[in-house]
């Protein structure tokens, strides 16, 4: 298991409760979501282009039927 697997496994069973919005109006903005982990902890999910958070990223939303 990689470090990324360990990191992303925390999201199993989580719910996205709310889209907070973009971090700012620039093209490098970060989309931010409020989420509740299965432990009950409330966290923010932030789409970044890399682990160092150099700029925002894009999240593709794909239907399971599209796989």
N, C-alpha and C positions, 0 to 999 in steps of 0.2 A: 504494500500500500504506500502510495506516495504522500508527501506532505500535503499536496493539493487534495487528495482523496480524504485524508483526515479532516482537513479544513471544511470541505463541502459536505461531508457526511453530517455535519451539525445541522444542515438544512432539511434533512429527512424528517418528515412529520411537522415541519413548520408551516405556518400560514402567513400569507402576505395580507396584512390588515388594511393598509392604506398606501396610496401613492402620495408621497410628500411633495414632490415636484423636482425641479432641477435646481442644482446648487447655485447657479447664477444664469445670466443671459448669454454667456459666451459660447462659442462652438466647442469649448473644452469642458463644458459643464458636466456634472455627475447626476444621473437620475437616482433619486433616493426613495426607498420604500421602507415603511415600518412593518416589522414582522414579529410574530411570536413564535419562539422555538418550542419544541415539544416539552422542554423543561419548564416552560412558563416565562422564561426570560424574554423581555421585549428588546429588540435590536433594530438597527437600521441596516438595510442592505443597500450598498452603493455600487453601481456598475462603474468599474475603472478599466482603463486600457492595460494596466499592469499592476502587479502587487505593490509597487511603490507609489501608486495613486498619482501618476504624473498628469493624467487627464482623464476625462470621462470616457465611458464606453457605451456600447449599444447592446441591448438585450434582444435577441430574436425570440419571438413568440411563435412556436411551431405547433401545429396540431399533431397529435399522435398519428393521425391518419396520413400525414405528409411524410412520414419516415420512410 
